[in-house]
C-alpha cells in the first residue's frame, strides 16, 4: 500500500466517524459535508489501488517479455550449424568463421 492510499483511507475513516457523530447530533449540513469527504476519500483510495494494480501488471508483463526474449536467444544459441551438423555456435561468432564447411568468399 502506498502512503498516499493509506492517508486517503485514514481521512475517509476519520471523516466517516465525524459524519456519524454529526448525524447523531442532528446537524445535517455537517453530516452531508463530511459524508461527501468520506466518499471522496474512499474513491481516491480505490483509484490509487487500481492504478497501482495496473502498474504492477504492466511491470510483470515487461519482465515476462524480457525473460521470453532471453529464452529465445538461448534457444537460438543452442541451434546446430546446418552445414556441419554438430558444431555448436556462439552468438559472438562471426558469420564467416562459424563453420569450417561454409563456402569461402
C-alpha positions in Angstrom: 0.0 0.0 0.0 1.3 3.4 -0.9 1.5 6.2 1.6 -1.0 8.3 -0.3 -3.5 5.4 -0.2 -3.0 5.0 3.5 -3.5 8.7 4.1 -6.6 8.7 1.9 -8.1 5.8 3.9 -7.3 7.5 7.2 -9.1 10.7 6.1 -12.0 8.6 5.0 -12.3 6.8 8.3 -12.0 10.0 10.3 -14.5 11.8 8.1 -16.9 8.9 8.4 -16.7 8.8 12.2 -17.3 12.6 12.3 -20.2 12.2 9.9 -21.8 9.6 12.1 -21.4 11.9 15.1 -23.0 14.8 13.2 -25.9 12.6 12.2 -26.4 11.6 15.8 -26.2 15.2 16.9 -28.8 16.2 14.3 -26.6 18.6 12.3 -27.4 17.5 8.7 -25.3 20.1 6.9 -22.1 19.0 8.6 -23.2 15.4 8.1 -23.6 15.9 4.4 -20.2 17.6 4.0 -18.3 15.0 6.0 -20.1 12.2 4.3 -19.0 13.6 0.9 -15.4 13.9 2.1 -15.6 10.3 3.3 -16.9 9.1 0.0 -14.4 11.1 -2.0 -11.5 9.8 0.1 -12.7 6.2 -0.3 -13.0 6.8 -4.1 -9.5 8.2 -4.2 -8.1 5.2 -2.3 -9.8 2.9 -4.8 -8.4 4.8 -7.8 -4.9 4.6 -6.2 -5.2 0.9 -5.7 -6.5 0.4 -9.3 -3.6 2.4 -10.7 -1.1 0.5 -8.6 -2.5 -2.8 -9.7 -2.3 -1.8 -13.4 1.3 -0.6 -12.9 2.3 -3.9 -11.3 0.6 -5.9 -14.1 2.5 -3.9 -16.7 5.8 -4.4 -14.9 5.1 -8.1 -14.7 4.3 -8.3 -18.4 7.5 -6.4 -19.2 9.6 -8.8 -17.1 7.9 -11.8 -18.7 8.7 -10.4 -22.2 12.4 -9.9 -21.2 12.6 -13.5 -19.9 10.9 -14.8 -23.0 13.3 -12.9 -25.3 16.3 -14.3 -23.3 14.9 -17.8 -23.6 14.5 -17.4 -27.3 18.1 -16.1 -27.6 19.4 -19.0 -25.6 17.5 -21.5 -27.7 18.9 -19.8 -30.9 22.4 -20.0 -29.5 22.0 -23.8 -28.9 21.0 -24.5 -32.6 23.3 -26.6 -34.6 25.0 -25.5 -37.8 23.1 -26.9 -40.8 26.3 -27.5 -42.7 28.5 -29.3 -40.2 25.6 -30.8 -38.2 27.1 -30.8 -34.7 29.3 -27.9 -34.2 27.7 -25.6 -31.7 27.9 -21.9 -32.5 28.0 -19.0 -30.1 26.2 -15.7 -30.7 29.5 -13.9 -30.8 30.9 -15.9 -33.7 31.1 -14.1 -37.0 29.2 -15.5 -40.0 32.5 -16.2 -41.8 34.1 -18.4 -39.1 31.0 -20.3 -37.8 31.6 -23.5 -39.8 34.6 -25.0 -41.5 32.2 -26.3 -44.2 30.9 -22.9 -45.1 31.7 -21.5 -48.5 34.6 -19.0 -48.5 34.2 -15.8 -50.3 
